[in-house]
Amino acid sequence: MAVLIFITLILLLIIPICIIYNQMSCQRNMLREYFSKMDIHFQYRQNFLPLFLSTVQSYIKTEDELIEKINNQINDCRNAYYLKEKVEAENILTNSLNVLILIIQNYPKLKSDETFINLKRTMIQIEEKIQTAKKQYNSTVRMYNDLINVIPHKFFAKILGFKDASFFEIEALIDPDENSKK
């Protein structure tokens, strides 16, 4: 009888720990999945930007230095591996692209070019997908962090190596045409 009570007590301890571990693992896997989806959109943007830049450069010869800087920043984004590096690299790239977009406003010929208009439309679609993916990722980060910081999960999270995840805080690309409509 004592053995049966002992086995029951052990099971009453092990089963909740397994359930808690599985909940935290599932949430962490979702976090990784959403980060991967977001990263795919960043890679698509990084692959698209050289075409966009070459079209812009054909009209704006005076901004070769900025375009070269942006090309280098694209490479920095591609080489960033950790979340903190990616956030920093993507924010720097976005800031430079925002400067370029403001400069483009001074080139009406470029703004009226059909190729540029189509490329700009594609760029806006890519940016919208990035913002949507970022929201999904950050929402999952919040749910994951909430899960591992509530009792009883909090007790096991530290022991099992679950740590708070960081939010992906990246600036949005500006749309000067949107501002002019207001």
C-alpha positions in Angstrom: 0.0 0.0 0.0 2.8 2.4 0.8 4.4 1.8 -2.6 1.1 2.6 -4.3 0.8 5.8 -2.4 4.4 6.7 -3.3 3.8 6.0 -7.0 0.7 8.1 -6.9 2.5 11.0 -5.3 5.3 10.8 -7.8 2.8 10.8 -10.7 1.0 13.7 -9.2 4.3 15.6 -9.3 5.5 14.4 -12.7 2.3 14.8 -14.7 1.8 18.6 -13.9 5.5 19.2 -14.6 5.2 17.5 -18.0 2.0 19.5 -18.8 3.7 22.8 -17.9 6.8 21.9 -19.9 4.7 21.0 -22.9 2.7 24.2 -22.7 5.9 26.3 -22.5 7.6 24.3 -25.3 4.6 24.7 -27.6 4.5 28.5 -27.0 8.3 28.8 -27.6 7.9 26.8 -30.9 5.1 29.2 -32.0 7.5 32.1 -31.2 10.2 30.6 -33.4 7.7 30.0 -36.2 6.5 33.6 -36.2 10.0 34.9 -36.1 10.8 32.7 -39.1 7.8 34.0 -41.0 8.9 37.6 -40.2 12.4 36.8 -41.3 11.2 35.5 -44.6 9.5 38.9 -45.3 12.8 40.7 -44.4 14.7 38.4 -46.8 12.2 39.2 -49.5 12.6 42.9 -48.9 16.4 42.5 -49.0 16.2 40.7 -52.3 13.8 43.2 -53.7 15.7 46.4 -52.7 18.5 46.1 -55.2 16.0 46.3 -58.1 14.3 49.3 -56.4 17.6 51.0 -55.8 18.8 50.5 -59.4 15.6 52.1 -60.7 16.0 55.0 -58.3 19.7 55.4 -59.1 19.0 55.8 -62.8 17.2 59.0 -62.0 19.1 60.2 -58.9 22.7 60.3 -59.8 23.7 62.6 -56.9 22.7 60.1 -54.2 25.2 57.4 -55.1 26.7 57.5 -51.7 23.3 56.9 -50.0 22.5 54.1 -52.3 25.8 52.4 -51.7 25.2 52.9 -47.9 21.8 51.2 -48.3 23.3 48.3 -50.2 25.9 47.8 -47.4 23.0 47.9 -44.9 21.2 45.3 -46.9 24.2 43.1 -46.5 24.3 43.8 -42.8 20.7 42.7 -42.5 21.5 39.5 -44.3 24.4 38.8 -42.0 22.6 39.5 -38.8 21.7 36.3 -36.9 20.5 37.2 -33.4 17.3 39.1 -32.8 19.1 42.1 -31.3 21.4 42.3 -34.4 18.4 41.9 -36.7 16.4 44.6 -35.0 19.4 47.0 -35.1 20.3 46.3 -38.7 16.7 46.5 -39.9 16.1 49.8 -38.1 19.2 51.3 -39.6 18.2 50.1 -43.1 14.6 51.5 -42.6 16.0 54.9 -41.5 18.1 55.1 -44.6 15.2 54.0 -46.8 13.1 56.8 -45.2 15.8 59.3 -46.1 15.8 58.0 -49.7 12.0 58.2 -49.9 12.1 61.8 -48.8 14.8 62.6 -51.4 12.7 60.9 -54.1 9.9 63.5 -53.4 12.2 66.0 -55.1 12.2 64.1 -58.4 8.8 64.3 -60.1 10.1 62.4 -63.2 11.1 59.5 -61.1 7.8 59.6 -59.2 5.8 59.5 -62.5 7.9 56.6 -64.0 5.7 53.6 -64.4 8.4 51.1 -63.4 9.0 53.1 -60.2 5.3 53.3 -59.4 5.0 49.5 -59.7 8.2 49.0 -57.6 6.9 51.4 -55.0 3.6 49.5 -54.9 5.4 46.3 -54.4 7.6 47.9 -51.7 4.5 49.0 -49.8 3.0 45.5 -50.0 6.3 44.1 -48.6 6.3 46.6 -45.8 2.7 45.8 -44.9 3.6 42.1 -44.7 6.5 42.9 -42.5 4.3 45.0 -40.2 1.7 42.2 -40.0 4.3 39.6 -39.3 5.9 41.8 -36.6 2.5 42.2 -34.9 2.0 38.5 -34.9 5.5 37.8 -33.6 5.1 40.5 -30.8 1.7 39.1 -29.8 3.2 35.7 -29.5 6.1 37.1 -27.5 3.6 38.6 -25.1 1.7 35.4 -24.7 4.9 33.4 -24.2 6.2 35.8 -21.6 2.9 35.9 -19.8 2.9 32.1 -19.8 6.3 31.6 -18.3 5.8 34.4 -15.7 2.7 33.0 -14.1 2.6 30.6 -11.2 3.2 27.6 -11.4 5.0 28.0 -14.7 7.4 30.6 -13.3 8.9 28.1 -10.9 9.7 25.6 -13.7 10.6 28.1 -16.4 13.9 29.1 -14.8 14.8 25.5 -13.9 13.9 24.3 -17.5 15.7 27.1 -19.2 12.8 29.2 -20.5 13.6 32.9 -20.6 11.6 36.0 -21.5 11.6 36.7 -25.2 12.3 40.1 -26.6 9.9 42.1 -28.7 10.8 43.0 -32.2 10.7 46.8 -32.3 11.3 48.1 -35.7 10.4 51.4 -37.3 7.9 51.5 -40.2 8.8 52.7 -43.6 7.2 56.1 -44.3 4.8 56.7 -47.1 5.0 60.3 -48.1 2.0 59.9 -50.4 0.0 58.8 -47.3 1.0 62.0 -45.4 0.0 64.2 -48.3 -3.5 62.8 -48.4 -4.2 63.9 -44.8 
